[in-house]
Amino acid sequence: MNVDNRVAITAAGGIPPLVKLICVGTTLQTTKALGALVNLSTNTDNKVAIAAAGTIRPLVLLLKYGDNIKKEKATLLTSSLALNDDNKVAVAAAGAIPPLVRLVRDGSAAQKEHAATALWILSIGNANKVAIQVAGGIQPLMELVRTGNDAQQVKAMRALSHLSVASASKVIIAEARGIPLLVMLVCYGSDEIQEIASTILWNLSANADIQDAIVDANAVPVLIWLLNTGNMAQKVKAAGVLSNLLMNSVHKEVVEAMGSLSGWEGGRTCIASLMRCLERVPKKKQRDILRILAKFTELDECREALLLVGVEPRKTAISFVQYSKWADELQEHAIIVLRNLALSADGRLAIKRARGIRVLLRLAGGWVLAPSVQREAAAAVRNLSISTDIAAIIVSIGGVPPLVKLMQIGHVRQKENALGALKNLSLNVKGRKEIVAARCIRSLSVLCFKGPRSKKNSQQRLWQTLH
């Protein structure tokens, strides 16, 4: 249908009579009216007009009781109308989800594809995720992934990529033997299917109980292969799964045993792939990559691999120092990477050469920043100050006063990190004098008798050093 004609038909009042026909027309009239409404609904304004004309309730009845042709066209119209956010809510409220689930399970080939498309679009809403899961939608979608044609498979997987965000749905997908299937699709699927399958695995891997099943399905070598050879989107998703596995101490050994991180050129290749992606992808994906690198660098081997990327460690550190200056969602994750890099002597040296000390110190004392940014920046300064040379630099550039202030009025974790930095700085003669001159003894005396024993011991050692 011509685009101008869609507008003209709506302007002439053509939608209400078509809606009436799907309610009371003959079989042929209803079928033709549905086809016309499907065409008209490709116009954004018409989606609203069609829903406002009372289409949704009779549409649900057709999904339940119509003949095969009517059901097919009704699923098409449902998926088109649901692209509007208000219509998503209305379609679900009218009871469309259970009949759509039945069509995915028992419908014709076309009905299965269109119903899966409708569930994919509806599953964008959080409430609808629950409704689809409660209606038993996950098992038939998994079966469609397993046995459907390419188009059906893609639509069903896209629905599952949304549904797998919910905790209950994660468990159902795993129990439906979904993980071996997803790993196989990462291996042998098209680029699109590989990306969607790795997205679902990323969502599932957030559940610690499901991680064993992912490892048992031999996913680790497949994900490492995708991280090294896939496109940017695939690399990000594969790295996301691996980063979740790395956070579980049981699985760190599995990933390391694959040679991806320790003593293998592939470890640097994986990290290098992520660094290349970081420079080229949009900001939303940059946030994902920085979050992944923040997790990766909690392992010694990952920190070493990251520093070996590129021409020299200094240039790698410069990248994260630059991201840490951005007052947005990228900032905190970049600071966490620097915090982790500062745990090693090579990392501290790289950050020093990248001129990151002053940046991190400024962030630790930046009272207009998010508390989490201050907390992580103070932790980075604490780790940097382990080096006596860097501790002297921190003292010389005025690092003591902002750390003292943070220790006095910051939140609990901020205070702990500031205190750790001051403890290291107190080993420097000038630093010790500045801490005493800052008149923070009363604050220290209070902190010395608070918190767990390990914290008390650390605080009391600082107290003893100052005295």
N, C-alpha and C positions, 0 to 999 in steps of 0.2 A: 504494500500500500504506500502510495506517495506521501511524503512527510507533510506537505501542505494539506493534503486531503484529510489526514488525521486531525489536524487542527480545525479544518473546516467542518468536519462531521461533528466534532465536539461542540463547536460554536453554534451549530444549527440545532443543538439539542438531541443529537443522535444516540447518546449513551443510555438515557433512561428507557427508551423503547427496546433497546437490545437487552438490557437487564431484565425487562419484563418478559421477553421471549425465552430467556433461559429458565424463567420460573414457570411459565404457563404455555409455552409454545409446543408444537409437535416435535417429534424426535429430530426431523430434518431442520426445523426452524431453530431449535435449541443448539444443534451442532453448528449451524451457520453463524448464529449469534455469538457463540463462544469463540469461533474463529475470528470474527470481526473484533471482538473485545481483546483477544490476544494481540492482534495487530495494533489496535488503538493504544494498548497499554505500554507499548514501547516508548511512548511519549511520557516524559516525567509528570507533567501536569495532569495528563489523562489517568495516570495511576491513582491520583487523589480523587479525581472526578468519578471514576468507575467505582471505587470503594464507597464514596459518599452516596452513590446512587443505590446502595443496598445490595451490592453484588456478593459480598463475602459469605453470608449465611446460605443462600441457595447454591453457591459454589461448593461449600462443604458437603451439602446434601448430594451434589453430583459426584463428589469424590467418593461418597459412601455407596450410593445406589445407582449411579448412571451406568449406561452400557460402556463397552470398552472405548469407543470413540469419544464419548462424552468425558469419561475419566481421563483420557489422554489429554484432551484439550483443557480440562479443568485443572490438571496438574501444571500445564504450561501457564495458564492464567494465574494460578496461585503463586508460582515462582516469580512471575513478572511483577505482580502487585506487591509481593513481599519485599521487593527492593526498596520500597518506601518504609521508613522506620515505624511510622504510625500504623501502617498496614501490617507490619510484622506482628505487632501486638494484637491487632484486631483479628488477624487470621488465626493466631494461636488461641485467642480467647473464644473464638467461634468453634473450636474443637477440630481444627484441620489436621493436627499432628497425628492422632491415631490412624485415620484413614490413609494418610500419606505413608506411614510406617507399613501398613498392610499392603499398599501398592508396591513398595520397595521389595517386600517379601514375596508377594503372590501375583503381581501385575504382569502385563505383557512386557516385552523388551522396551518399548517406548515409554510405557507407564513407569517402569522401574527407573529409567534414566531421568525422566522429568520429575518424579517424586523425590529422587535423591537430590536433584538440583534444588527443589523447594526446601528440603530439609537442610541442605547446605546453607541456603540463604537465611532461613529461619534461625539456624543455630548460631548466628552472629550475636543474637540477644542472649544474655545470661540466663534469664528465666526460661527461655525456650530450650536452652541446653538441658536443663533439668527435666523439662516436659518431654523432650525426645527420649531421654534416658529412661524415664518412668514409663513411657509408652512402649518400651522394649525396642527402641529404634536401632540400638547399636549392633545387636546380633545380625539383623538382616542387612545392614550396611556392610558389616564385615564379610558376610556371605557374598554380597555383590562385588566387593573388592576381590574376593577369591575366585569367583566364577563368571563375572560379568565381562562384557566386551570393553574395549579401551575407553569409550566415552562414559559408560556406566561406572567403570572403575575409578576414573578421575573424579566424577561427581561425588561418589560415595566416600572417597578418600578426603576430599575437601570438607565434606560434612564432618568426618571423623577428626580432621585436624582442628576443628573448632570444639567438638565435643570432648576431645581428650584433654582439654584444659581442666575440666571438672574432675574432682578426686574420685567420685564413684564411677565415672565413665572410664577412668584409667584402669581400674580394677576389672571392669567388665571386658574391656578390650583384651587385657592380658589373659583373662580366663577363657576368652573365646579363641585362644591360640593365635592371637593377632601378632605377637612379636616375631616369631619365625617367619611369618608371611611378610611382615614389613621389612625385615632384614633381607629377604629374598628380593623384594621389590627395589630396595636400595641397590642391590647388586645388578639386577637385570632389567629394571624398568627404564622407560624413556626419561629424558632430563626432567620433565615435569613430574612424573611419578616418583623419581628418586628424591626430588626436593620435598614433595608432600610427605612421602614415607619417612624421611629423616625429620621433618617437622613433628610428625606424630610421635616418633621415638623420642624426640627432645622433650615433648610434653610428658610422655610416660616416664622418662628417666628422672623426673623431679620427685617421683615416689620411690623412697628408699627400698621398699619391699619388692618393687618391680625391677629394680636394677639387676638383681640376681638373674632374672629371666632374660634380660637383655644380654648380659655377659654369656649366659649359657647358650643363647642362640647364635653365638660366635659373631656378635655384632661388632666387636672392637676392631678386628682387622679390616672389616668392610668399611667402617666409619673412617679409619685412618686412610684407607685407599681413597675414599670420597674426599676427605680433607686435602689430600695431595693432588687429586686429579680433577675434581669437580669444578663447576662454575662458582661464582662468588656466593650466590644464595645457598648452594649445596654445601660449600665449605663452612659457612656460618652455622648451618643447622647441624652438620656432623660434629663440629667443634662444640656446639652446645650440649650434645649428648655426652661427649667425652668429658666435658668439664663437670657435668653432674656426676658421672661415674667416679671422677677423680676425687670428689669431695667425700666419698665413702671410703674409709681406710681399707676396707676389704677389697675394693676394686682398684686401688692405686697400684697394687702389685700386678694385677692383670694387665693394665695398660702399659706399665713399665716393661713387663715381660714381653710384650709385643714389640719392644724396641722402639717405641714411638718417642720416648722421652730421653732415655739415658744411653749414652755411648753409641748412638746410631745417627747417621746423616739424616735419616727420615725425620728425626725429632726436630732438627732445625728447619727441614722442609715444611713441616706442619706449621710451625710458628711463623716462618717466612710467608706462607700462604695467607695466614691471618693478617699479617702486617700489610701485605699488598692489598688485601680486601679493605683494610681500615682506611687506606688512602683514597679508595675509589668509590666506596658505596655511600648512599645517602645517610643523613645523620641518624635516623632510626636504627639502621643496621650497624652504624658505628657504635652506637650504645650497646648493642648486643655483643659485638666483637670485644669491646672494652670490658664488658661484664665477664665474658668468657676468659679473657686474658687475666683478669683479676683473680679468677678461680685457678687458672692454670699456674700462675706464679706463686701459689701457696706451696708448690712443690719445688725442692731444690733443683731438680733436673730441668724443670721448665724455666726457672729463672736463668739457669746457665744457657739453655737453648735460646732464650729470648735475647740475651746479651750477645750471643754469637751471630745473630741475624745482621745482615748488612755489612758495611765496610768496617765499622768499629762500634763498640758498646756506647760510646758517647752519643752517636747519632741516633741510636735506638732510644736512649734516655731522653734526648731532645724532643722526640715525638710525643712522649707522654708528658713531659713538662709543658709543652704547648697545649695539649688537651686539658691539662690541669688548670690552665688560666681561663678556660671558657666557663662562664657562670651559667651553666645549664646542666642538663641531665648527663652529659659526658664527663663532667668534672670529677665527680666522686669516684667513678670507676678508674679513671686515669690516676687519681691520687692513690687508690688502693694498689695499683700496679707498682707505682713508685715506692709505696710503703713496703711491699713485698721484695722488690729489687734491693731495697736498702738493708735487707737482712744479710746480704753477702758483701764481702769486702770489694769485689769487682763491681757490684751494683752501686755501692756507695760512691766509689770512685767515678763511675759513669755519670751518676747524678750530679756530683760535684763539677765534673768537666762540662756537663750540659747546663751549668748555672741554675740548677734546680733548687739549691739550698734556700736562697732568698725568696724564691717563689713559694715554697712550701711553708716557710716561716711566716710569710705575709698571710697565707691562707689560714694558718693555725691561729693567727691573731685577728682574723677578719670577722668582726662582730655582726656584719650584715649578711654573712653567708649562712647557708643551711647548717644546723648543728652537726650533721653527719660529715659534712665537708671539713669543718674544724676538727672534729674528732679524728678523722683519718689523716689529715695533714699533721696534726700533733703526733700521731703514731709514726708517721714517716720521719718527722724531725727526731723523735725518740730513737728510731733505728739508725738514722744517720749519725746521731751523736755518740754512738758506740765507738766510732773512730775518734781518737784523740785529736787528730788534725782537723777533722770537720767540727768537732766540739769547739775547738779554738776559733774557727771561722764563725760559728754561730754566735759565740760570745762577742766576737769583734764587731759583728754587724748589728748588734743590739738585740740579740735573740732572747735574753733573759727576761726583760720586762713583760713582753706579751705572753710568755709561758707562765710566768708568775701570776699574771692576771687571770689566765685561763684556769690555773690550778685553784684560784680563789673563788671564781664566780661561775665556772663552767658546769656543765652537766657531769654526772658521775664518770662516764667513760672519758670525757674530755679531760677531767681532772687527773684521772689515772695516767693518761698518756702524757700530759704535761709534766706530771710528777716524775714519770720515768725519764723524760728528757732532762729535767732539772737534776736528777740524780747523776746522770752521765756528765752534765756540765759542771757539777760540783767537784768533779775530779780535776778540773782545770782551776788553777789558782785564781785567775781573774774572774772566772765564772763563779767560784765560791764566794768571792768578795761581793760580786754583784747580787747574788742571791740573798746574802745577808743584808746588803744595803737596801734591798727591795722591801724589807720589813715584812717578810712573809713567814716569820718564825711561828706566829700564833696559828696561822693556817696549817702549817706543818704539824704543830703540836696536836691539833685536832685530828688531822688525817692519820697520825701515828696510832691512834686508838680506835680507828674505824676499819671495817672491811675484814675479809678473810685473813688468815694468818700469813699467807704468802705476801699479801699486799702490805700487811703491817710490818713484816720483816724488811721489805724494800723501803718502806717509808722511814722506818727507824734507822736503817743504814744511812739514808740521806741526812736524817737528823744528826746522827753521830758524826758524819763527815763535816757538817757545818759547825759542829762544836769542837 
